[in-house]
Amino acid sequence: MHASSPALTATLRALRGETDLRVIAPALCRPQFARILALAPDVDPVISALGALAGALPVLLAPAECNSSALSDAIVSLIGTEAGNDILKVWANVAPAGWGASHTDALIDAVRGNRCRPWAAAALIGPCDASAALLHEPWEMSAAIRRWGQTTPDNPTAWMDDLASAERDRLVNALRTVPDNAAACWPWLPDAIAADIIADIISRIDKLFFSPYSPPTPPRRLSSALVMPICCRTSCTAPNGMISPR
């Protein structure tokens, strides 16, 4: 028989109908147990949804669940906790636009306490100087900008209008120095920068696949493995109206 653990005990309690988050939290801190809650039948719907988030299975959440006030309240109660750390990271990609704006202070405190990733807090809060100030690494900036842009599909660079010029320039200039990070959010960058990113991707593809002087060595294969997913994710109907590389 396996030794009992807080996560196992919490999982069993949830499977038996427990809904108190203070009791179930240990299960949400362990992805393998969280996934059981997400997939098991007859688990309380909010607990199941939290399990899907904590277990990195957001595909299990229907749009109606993401807009559920009960789920929202549960997530708010977990901000700043160990369980909330991984939940917020996944929630940042599926939460309603601007969900975290009314929880800005709590999310910023969670970042300072290492209980929330800076990019996740920024994405949840939405574009503003306070959220932008949380971002220091180019990859974090890219992740937040990507989410900001996705929440306004009819105006993919609208996030820029919500930042002071100094913060906007800081993010954009930082991304200019790291093309790989910029490429992950290029449809939501100004056209001039997006054009530079596309040119860089095309140049790298040309060197990888069309140079007669460069045999397909393992490093080249690794480079192509990194570049091609970016190209494949890019749609020819990119929101800035630019044609994707083919």
Residue, then its C-alpha position, 0 to 999 in steps of 0.5 A: m500500500h502506498a504511504s499517504s500524503p497530503a496530496l493523496t488525502a486531498t484528492l480522495r476528499a475531493l473525489r468524495g465530494e469535498t469542496d473546501l479549497r483549504v482542504i483540497a489545495p494540496a492536490l492542486c499543488r501536484p499536477q498528477f493529482a490535479r489531473i485526476l480531479a480534472l478527469a474523474p466523474d462526479v467531482d464538483p465542477v469548480i474543483s474539476a476546473l481548478g484541477a484542469l488548470a493546475g494540471a495544465l489541461p485547459v483544453l478541458l475547459a469550455p468557454a462557459e466555465c472560463n466565464s463562470s463567476a464561481l470559478s473566478d471566485a475560487i481562483v481569486s481565493l488562491i492568488g498568493t498561495e502555492a496552489g495558485n502559482d501554477i493555476l494562474k500560469v495556465w489561467a493567464n492563457v484562457a481567462p476573460a480579457g482584463w480578468g485580473a484588472s480588479h485584482t492588480d494589487a493581489l497579483i503584484d503581491a503574489v509576484r513579489g512573493n514568488r507565487c505568480r509568474p510576472w508574465a502571468a500577472a501582467a497578462l491577467i491584469g491587462p496592458c497598463d504601466a503597473s503590469a508592464a513594470l513587472l516584465h524584465e525578461p524579453w521572453e516574459m514581455s513576449a508572453a504577456i504581449r502575445r496574450w494582450g494582443q489576442t484579447t483584442p483581435d480586431n486591434p492587435t496592437a491596441w495594448m500599446d495605447d494603454l502604456a506610457s511611451a517610456e514603458r512601451d518603448r522599453l518593451v519594444n526595444a528589449l524585444r528588438t534585441v532578442p528576435d526569437n522572443a519577438a517572433a513568438c509575439w510578432p503579429w501583435l507588434p508594430d508593423a515595422i518591427a513585425a516586418d523585421i522579424i519576418a525578414d529574420i525568419i526568412s533569412r534563417i530559413d534560407k540559410l537552413f534549407f537553401s544554402p548549397y554550402s551547408p550540409p544538414t548537420p545536427p545543429r542545423r536540424l536543431s535550429s530548423a526544429l526551433v524555427m519551423p514551429i514559429c512559421c507553422r503557427t503563423s497564419c497568412t491572415a495574421p492580424n497585422g495583415m502581413i503575409s506569413p513566410r512559406 
